[in-house]
Amino acid sequence: MPRVPSSPLLLAGLLAGAAVAHAVAPRQFDAIVPRSLPGSPRQWTYASGVAELALAAGVAHPRTRKAAALATAAFFVGVFPANVKMAVDARRRSPATRAVALGRLPIQLPLVLWARKVSREAGGR
């Protein structure tokens, strides 16, 4: 099993940083929204950014940490299809772009495990 960090504030920072990236550079996220989802890709980009910001706040606060960390693990599982789409779309791109897209896929597992670990360490709160 991969070694994962346990810092809830670091996890919250990662989520908040991703949320900001969704707002500042939405085009890159629009491109990986699966087309099977209803509505526009931009709506999903902004919605996922808002979700990440809410999760960051929840993970950062001790009272909501356990539930927010579990929701974060589910969120990481839920966005995995976007990472798969990115990897599929990168097949005809540069080797560096393909490497980044493929490299994101195995990162999801440690992220899910990290969120679960934060939840477990939050105890009964």
N, CA and C of each residue as an Amber inpcrd file, in Angstrom:
protein
   375
   0.8510000  -1.1690000   0.0000000   0.0000000   0.0000000   0.0000000
   0.9020000   1.2400000   0.0000000   0.5490000   2.2480000  -0.8340000
   1.3920000   3.4390000  -0.8730000   1.3510000   4.1930000   0.4460000
   2.4610000   4.8090000   0.7900000   2.5230000   5.6360000   2.0010000
   1.8730000   6.9700000   1.6760000   0.9020000   7.3610000   2.4660000
   0.1820000   8.6030000   2.2110000   0.3430000   9.5450000   3.4020000
   0.3330000  10.8450000   3.1040000   0.4360000  11.7940000   4.2150000
  -0.8360000  11.7730000   5.0560000  -0.7610000  12.3780000   6.2310000
  -1.9420000  12.4040000   7.0800000  -2.3890000  13.8240000   7.4130000
  -1.6730000  14.8150000   6.9570000  -1.9830000  16.1930000   7.3100000
  -3.3030000  16.6710000   6.7040000  -4.2880000  16.9590000   7.5520000
  -5.5530000  17.4700000   7.0240000  -5.4090000  18.8710000   6.4350000
  -4.5310000  19.6830000   7.0010000  -4.3850000  21.0340000   6.4700000
  -3.6870000  21.0380000   5.1150000  -2.7820000  20.1160000   4.9170000
  -2.1500000  19.9810000   3.6060000  -3.1810000  19.5150000   2.5710000
  -4.0260000  18.5820000   2.9570000  -5.1000000  18.1220000   2.0680000
  -6.0490000  19.2770000   1.7520000  -6.4080000  20.0570000   2.7690000
  -7.2790000  21.2120000   2.5490000  -6.6170000  22.2080000   1.5980000
  -5.3250000  22.4060000   1.7610000  -4.5960000  23.3170000   0.8720000
  -4.5810000  22.8300000  -0.5640000  -4.4000000  21.5210000  -0.7370000
  -4.4370000  20.9450000  -2.0860000  -5.7990000  21.1710000  -2.7290000
  -6.8480000  20.9220000  -1.9720000  -8.2040000  21.1190000  -2.4880000
  -8.4660000  22.5900000  -2.8150000  -8.0500000  23.4850000  -1.9240000
  -8.2570000  24.9140000  -2.1630000  -7.4690000  25.3830000  -3.3850000
  -6.2520000  24.8930000  -3.5300000  -5.4500000  25.2460000  -4.7030000
  -6.0960000  24.7690000  -5.9920000  -6.6320000  23.5690000  -5.9700000
  -7.3260000  23.0460000  -7.1520000  -8.5740000  23.8760000  -7.4510000
  -9.2750000  24.2950000  -6.4010000 -10.4750000  25.1240000  -6.5910000
 -10.1130000  26.4400000  -7.2660000  -9.0380000  27.0530000  -6.8210000
  -8.5870000  28.3030000  -7.4290000  -8.2070000  28.0720000  -8.8900000
  -7.5290000  26.9700000  -9.1690000  -7.1420000  26.6640000 -10.5520000
  -8.3630000  26.5210000 -11.4470000  -9.4450000  25.9450000 -10.9340000
 -10.6710000  25.8120000 -11.7190000 -11.2370000  27.1790000 -12.0900000
 -11.1020000  28.1490000 -11.1900000 -11.6260000  29.4870000 -11.4440000
 -10.6980000  30.3070000 -12.3400000  -9.3940000  30.1490000 -12.1600000
  -8.4180000  30.9630000 -12.8850000  -8.1720000  30.4440000 -14.2960000
  -8.1470000  29.1400000 -14.4750000  -7.8440000  28.5370000 -15.7830000
  -8.8870000  27.4700000 -16.1100000 -10.1470000  27.8570000 -16.2780000
 -11.1940000  26.8480000 -16.4610000 -11.1000000  26.0660000 -17.7750000
 -10.5020000  26.6410000 -18.7830000 -10.4680000  25.9820000 -20.1000000
  -9.8270000  24.6030000 -20.0420000  -8.7280000  24.4820000 -19.2850000
  -8.0460000  23.1790000 -19.2080000  -8.9280000  22.1350000 -18.5430000
  -9.7820000  22.5610000 -17.6220000 -10.6860000  21.6300000 -16.9570000
 -11.9040000  21.3310000 -17.8280000 -12.3750000  22.3230000 -18.5640000
 -13.4970000  22.1090000 -19.4820000 -13.1890000  20.9660000 -20.4430000
 -11.9380000  20.9130000 -20.8820000 -11.5410000  19.9340000 -21.8920000
 -11.6140000  18.4940000 -21.3920000 -11.5990000  18.2820000 -20.0810000
 -11.5980000  16.9070000 -19.5780000 -12.9410000  16.4820000 -18.9980000
 -13.9330000  17.3550000 -19.0880000 -15.2690000  16.9820000 -18.6130000
 -15.8500000  15.9680000 -19.5910000 -16.2340000  14.7930000 -19.1180000
 -16.8270000  13.8040000 -20.0290000 -18.0660000  14.3800000 -20.7250000
 -18.1380000  14.2020000 -21.9980000 -19.2320000  14.7680000 -22.8020000
 -20.5790000  14.1250000 -22.4870000 -20.5550000  13.0030000 -21.8080000
 -21.8100000  12.3320000 -21.4670000 -22.5570000  13.0500000 -20.3410000
 -21.8860000  13.9720000 -19.6680000 -22.5500000  14.7160000 -18.5900000
 -23.4530000  15.7990000 -19.1790000 -24.6180000  16.0130000 -18.5700000
 -25.5170000  17.0510000 -19.0790000 -24.9670000  18.4480000 -18.7720000
 -25.4220000  19.4260000 -19.5190000 -24.9880000  20.8020000 -19.2940000
 -23.6610000  21.0770000 -19.9760000 -23.1540000  22.2670000 -19.7510000
 -21.9040000  22.6580000 -20.3990000 -20.7030000  22.2350000 -19.5500000
 -19.5960000  21.9720000 -20.2110000 -18.3850000  21.6360000 -19.4550000
 -18.0030000  22.7330000 -18.4560000 -18.2110000  23.9950000 -18.8180000
 -17.8490000  25.0910000 -17.9130000 -18.6500000  25.0200000 -16.6160000
 -19.9220000  24.6380000 -16.7110000 -20.7280000  24.4870000 -15.4990000
 -20.1100000  23.4340000 -14.5750000 -19.6800000  22.3200000 -15.1550000
 -19.0730000  21.2510000 -14.3610000 -17.7250000  21.6870000 -13.7890000
 -16.9690000  22.4530000 -14.5760000 -15.6860000  22.9600000 -14.1010000
 -15.8860000  23.8340000 -12.8740000 -16.8120000  24.7750000 -12.9790000
 -17.0570000  25.6670000 -11.8390000 -17.6670000  24.9050000 -10.6630000
 -18.5800000  23.9820000 -10.9410000 -19.2080000  23.2070000  -9.8630000
 -18.1650000  22.3770000  -9.1200000 -17.2410000  21.7660000  -9.8530000
 -16.2220000  20.9640000  -9.1740000 -15.2660000  21.8590000  -8.3890000
 -14.9950000  23.0610000  -8.8870000 -14.1700000  24.0020000  -8.1350000
 -14.8420000  24.4330000  -6.8420000 -16.1370000  24.7030000  -6.9130000
 -16.8920000  25.0670000  -5.7100000 -16.9060000  23.8950000  -4.7280000
 -17.0840000  22.6820000  -5.2530000 -17.0710000  21.4980000  -4.3890000
 -15.7170000  21.3480000  -3.7050000 -14.6380000  21.5550000  -4.4470000
 -13.3010000  21.4470000  -3.8580000 -13.0950000  22.4990000  -2.7640000
 -13.6050000  23.6900000  -2.9990000 -13.4730000  24.7430000  -1.9900000
 -14.2610000  24.3870000  -0.7250000 -15.4590000  23.8690000  -0.8990000
 -16.2690000  23.4490000   0.2520000 -15.6010000  22.2890000   0.9890000
 -15.0560000  21.3490000   0.2390000 -14.3640000  20.2260000   0.8680000
 -13.1280000  20.7070000   1.6260000 -12.4010000  21.6520000   1.0400000
 -11.2200000  22.2090000   1.7090000 -11.6040000  22.8220000   3.0500000
 -12.6730000  23.6050000   3.0420000 -13.1260000  24.2300000   4.2860000
 -13.5370000  23.1700000   5.3010000 -14.2350000  22.1500000   4.8400000
 -14.6740000  21.0840000   5.7390000 -13.5240000  20.2890000   6.3250000
 -12.5330000  19.9920000   5.5070000 -11.3710000  19.2350000   5.9780000
 -10.5380000  20.0790000   6.9420000 -10.4780000  21.3720000   6.7100000
  -9.6690000  22.2490000   7.5580000 -10.2570000  22.4090000   8.9570000
 -11.5500000  22.3030000   9.0770000 -12.1960000  22.5300000  10.3730000
 -12.3420000  21.2080000  11.1270000 -11.8150000  21.1300000  12.3440000
 -11.8630000  19.8550000  13.0900000 -13.2700000  19.2970000  13.2800000
 -14.2540000  20.1480000  13.4370000 -15.6170000  19.6700000  13.7030000
 -16.2260000  18.9470000  12.4850000 -15.8400000  19.3530000  11.2850000
 -16.4130000  18.7580000  10.0670000 -15.4220000  17.8730000   9.3210000
 -14.2370000  17.7150000   9.8710000 -13.1510000  17.0300000   9.1660000
 -13.4960000  15.6010000   8.7550000 -14.0510000  14.8170000   9.6600000
 -14.3130000  13.4040000   9.3630000 -15.2440000  13.2630000   8.1530000
 -16.3750000  13.9330000   8.1960000 -17.3410000  13.8220000   7.0900000
 -16.7810000  14.4280000   5.8040000 -16.1010000  15.5600000   5.9310000
 -15.5550000  16.2150000   4.7330000 -14.4530000  15.3750000   4.0950000
 -13.6560000  14.7230000   4.9150000 -12.5960000  13.8730000   4.3640000
 -13.1870000  12.6600000   3.6480000 -14.2460000  12.0820000   4.1990000
 -14.9170000  10.9790000   3.4980000 -15.5220000  11.4700000   2.1830000
 -16.1220000  12.6460000   2.2070000 -16.6790000  13.2190000   0.9830000
 -15.5650000  13.5190000  -0.0230000 -14.4090000  13.9130000   0.4770000
 -13.2650000  14.1720000  -0.4010000 -12.8110000  12.8870000  -1.0860000
 -12.7640000  11.7930000  -0.3440000 -12.3920000  10.5100000  -0.9500000
 -13.3740000  10.1570000  -2.0570000 -14.6560000  10.3370000  -1.7990000
 -15.6740000  10.0640000  -2.8210000 -15.5080000  11.0080000  -4.0170000
 -15.1930000  12.2540000  -3.7470000 -14.9780000  13.2300000  -4.8200000
 -13.8150000  12.7800000  -5.7130000 -12.7150000  12.3520000  -5.0930000
 -11.5630000  11.9020000  -5.8830000 -11.9270000  10.7010000  -6.7640000
 -12.7530000   9.8240000  -6.2560000 -13.2260000   8.6940000  -7.0750000
 -14.1150000   9.2180000  -8.1980000 -14.9730000  10.1800000  -7.8700000
 -15.9150000  10.7110000  -8.8500000 -15.2700000  11.4580000 -10.0020000
 -14.1320000  12.0840000  -9.7680000 -13.4870000  12.8300000 -10.8580000
 -12.5200000  11.9540000 -11.6620000 -12.3540000  10.7050000 -11.2600000
 -11.4470000   9.8160000 -11.9880000 -11.7920000   9.6960000 -13.4730000
 -13.0790000   9.6160000 -13.8540000 -13.3750000   9.5500000 -15.2920000
 -12.8320000  10.7430000 -16.0920000 -12.7550000  11.9060000 -15.4780000
 -12.1730000  13.0630000 -16.1710000 -10.6830000  12.8330000 -16.4210000
 -10.0040000  12.2160000 -15.4650000  -8.5910000  11.9100000 -15.6630000
  -8.3930000  10.8480000 -16.7400000  -9.2970000   9.8920000 -16.7920000
  -9.2380000   8.8800000 -17.8570000  -9.4480000   9.5550000 -19.2080000
 -10.4280000  10.4450000 -19.2880000 -10.6770000  11.1730000 -20.5390000
  -9.4420000  11.9620000 -20.9570000  -8.7900000  12.5970000 -19.9900000
  -7.5790000  13.3590000 -20.2930000  -6.5070000  12.4410000 -20.8940000
  -6.3470000  11.2500000 -20.3210000  -5.3480000  10.3070000 -20.8240000
  -5.7040000   9.8220000 -22.2270000  -6.9730000   9.5490000 -22.4560000
  -7.4100000   9.0950000 -23.7810000  -7.1970000  10.2050000 -24.8070000
  -7.5810000  11.4170000 -24.4580000  -7.4250000  12.5470000 -25.3840000
  -5.9610000  12.8680000 -25.6720000  -5.0700000  12.5160000 -24.7660000
  -3.6490000  12.8320000 -24.9220000  -2.9210000  11.8600000 -25.8490000
  -3.6120000  10.8370000 -26.3210000  -2.9460000   9.8390000 -27.1720000
  -2.2650000  10.4570000 -28.3850000  -2.8160000  11.5020000 -28.9230000
  -2.2700000  12.1230000 -30.1360000  -1.5000000  13.4080000 -29.8300000
  -1.1410000  13.6080000 -28.5930000  -0.4180000  14.8090000 -28.1900000
   1.0610000  14.4920000 -27.9970000   1.8020000  15.4600000 -27.5350000
   3.2450000  15.2930000 -27.3490000   3.5260000  14.2330000 -26.2760000
   4.7180000  13.6500000 -26.3200000   5.0630000  12.6630000 -25.2860000
   4.9660000  13.2470000 -23.8690000   5.3470000  14.5000000 -23.7000000
   5.2730000  15.1100000 -22.3640000   3.8230000  15.2240000 -21.9030000
   2.9410000  15.6290000 -22.7940000   1.5160000  15.7510000 -22.4490000
   0.9370000  14.3840000 -22.1110000   1.3010000  13.3740000 -22.9100000
   0.8410000  12.0090000 -22.6220000   1.3360000  11.5370000 -21.2670000
   2.5990000  11.8260000 -20.9650000   3.1730000  11.3900000 -19.6870000
   2.4370000  12.0300000 -18.5100000   2.1440000  13.3120000 -18.6110000
   1.4230000  13.9950000 -17.5270000   0.0260000  13.4030000 -17.3750000
  -0.6590000  13.2150000 -18.5090000  -2.0280000  12.6830000 -18.4670000
  -2.0570000  11.2690000 -17.8870000  -1.1340000  10.4410000 -18.2990000
  -1.0770000   9.0750000 -17.7660000  -0.6160000   9.0630000 -16.3150000
   0.2690000   9.9800000 -15.9680000   0.7730000  10.0500000 -14.6030000
  -0.2820000  10.4400000 -13.5860000  -1.3090000  11.1400000 -14.0350000
  -2.3810000  11.5380000 -13.1180000  -3.2300000  10.3460000 -12.6760000
  -3.3200000   9.3340000 -13.5040000  -4.2030000   8.2050000 -13.1870000
  -3.8200000   7.4960000 -11.8840000  -2.5680000   7.0720000 -11.7110000
  -2.2470000   6.3660000 -10.4670000  -2.1910000   7.2800000  -9.2430000
  -2.1900000   8.5790000  -9.4350000  -2.1600000   9.5100000  -8.2930000
  -3.5000000   9.5050000  -7.5480000  -4.5560000   9.1390000  -8.2390000
  -5.8670000   9.1580000  -7.6000000  -5.9430000   8.2230000  -6.3980000
  -5.3220000   7.0580000  -6.4860000  -5.3840000   6.1070000  -5.3740000
  -4.7720000   6.6900000  -4.0950000  -3.5520000   7.2470000  -4.1470000
  -3.0290000   7.8380000  -2.9120000  -3.8740000   9.0050000  -2.4030000
  -4.4980000   9.7550000  -3.2990000  -5.3690000  10.8500000  -2.8580000
  -6.5800000  10.3100000  -2.0950000  -7.1770000   9.2610000  -2.6240000
  -8.3210000   8.6450000  -1.9460000  -7.8830000   8.1010000  -0.5840000
  -6.7470000   7.4150000  -0.5510000  -6.2480000   6.8580000   0.7060000
  -5.9070000   7.9580000   1.7100000  -5.3700000   9.0570000   1.2240000
  -5.0400000  10.1940000   2.0900000  -6.3130000  10.7460000   2.7350000
  -7.3230000  10.9660000   1.9180000  -8.5800000  11.4940000   2.4550000
  -9.1790000  10.5270000   3.4800000  -9.1350000   9.2380000   3.1960000
  -9.6560000   8.2530000   4.1550000  -8.8490000   8.2570000   5.4500000
  -7.5410000   8.3990000   5.3320000  -6.6880000   8.4410000   6.5250000
  -7.0140000   9.6700000   7.3720000  -7.2060000  10.8070000   6.7280000
  -7.5850000  12.0210000   7.4600000  -8.9110000  11.8030000   8.1760000
  -9.8390000  11.1460000   7.5160000 -11.1340000  10.8700000   8.1320000
 -10.9830000   9.9730000   9.3530000 -10.2240000   8.9050000   9.2140000
 -10.0200000   7.9780000  10.3370000  -9.3340000   8.6700000  11.5140000
  -8.3630000   9.5130000  11.2210000  -7.6240000  10.1870000  12.2860000
  -8.4390000  11.3150000  12.9260000  -9.5310000  11.7120000  12.2710000
 -10.3910000  12.7490000  12.8510000 -11.1810000  12.1890000  14.0140000
 -11.2350000  10.8840000  14.1170000 -11.9230000  10.2480000  15.2340000
 -13.4240000  10.4430000  15.1700000 -14.0450000  10.5960000  16.3090000
 -15.5020000  10.6970000  16.3970000 -16.0400000  12.0780000  16.1580000
 -15.1900000  13.0020000  15.7970000 -15.6570000  14.3770000  15.5840000
 -16.5130000  14.5020000  14.3660000
